[in-house]
Amino acid sequence: MHIFLLLTGYDKLKPYGFPVHGAIDGYSRKILWLEVSRSNNNPELIAAMYLDCVQESDGCPILLRTDCGTENGTMASMQAYFRQYQEDRFAGENAHRYGTSPANQRIECWWSFLRRGRSSWWIDLFKSLVLNGEVELGSELQRECLWFCYNRLIQDDLDHVKLHWNTHRIRPSRHGTVPGIPDVLYFLPQQQGVNDCKVHVKKCHMLEMENNLEASSETELSTYQEYFHYIIDNENLPYPKDTGDAYRLFEKLVFIANQ
């Protein structure tokens, strides 16, 4: 791990209720997380993604860089807390830096990759449903139902994109990026003569931050989401495995809810 460079929230799917958030390692360009969530502006949700990554890696980056959005404040505080006991020049509050998104072309280029590779397909799908009058975004019921039926499929798709990116070989470029496979560059930086800049974080400090998040976050399902699960169980309906299943379930749930 070299440096986290936060991928600013991806808003192309946000009009349909599916904002995306992610982070990329600055050296290896490994995608560290890529998540669809109810909001990419909620500080607690974003901090939870960061904390999950720290726990999985058993450490935090030497430096975290984000854009200036207020949604990154909780995560920035966590990073500074985890680094408060080190004595290098990036220790403590210097462990996080704010910067503008356009300042890092790797991040912006990666969002372009996502758009070309997959998200444009989802955008076209939801756009057609709206234009054909099959989905009314002005209806809270239908927005909630859209999330219920499609969010898992979108996340599975993002997981596939993340896996493909992290395991494919990046060729040399004129932008000074290191060629290689992101996963290999991330886990074995020594092969390229680069030091691993991950900083160990004590389990007790991770647990403290986790408890703080649980105390401040809203973990309960919305009334609509609970109701849709109830209909699924009561009507013995299957959860969707593909977009065809998702749309049929969407129609069924909206019909039952409107009765």
KANOR-V946751 format. One record per run of one state. SS is the DSSP state (hx for helix, st for strand, lp for the rest). FROM is the first residue (numbers start at 1). TO is the last residue. If there is no record, write none. Layout:
BEGIN
SS | FROM | TO
SS | FROM | TO
END
This chain:
BEGIN
lp | 1 | 3
st | 4 | 10
lp | 11 | 13
hx | 14 | 16
lp | 17 | 18
st | 19 | 25
lp | 26 | 30
st | 31 | 37
lp | 38 | 42
hx | 43 | 57
lp | 58 | 58
st | 59 | 60
lp | 61 | 63
st | 64 | 66
lp | 67 | 69
hx | 70 | 82
lp | 83 | 91
hx | 92 | 95
st | 96 | 98
lp | 99 | 100
hx | 101 | 103
lp | 104 | 104
hx | 105 | 131
lp | 132 | 139
hx | 140 | 167
lp | 168 | 168
st | 169 | 170
lp | 171 | 179
st | 180 | 181
hx | 182 | 187
lp | 188 | 188
hx | 189 | 192
lp | 193 | 198
st | 199 | 200
lp | 201 | 202
hx | 203 | 216
lp | 217 | 222
hx | 223 | 235
lp | 236 | 242
hx | 243 | 257
lp | 258 | 259
END
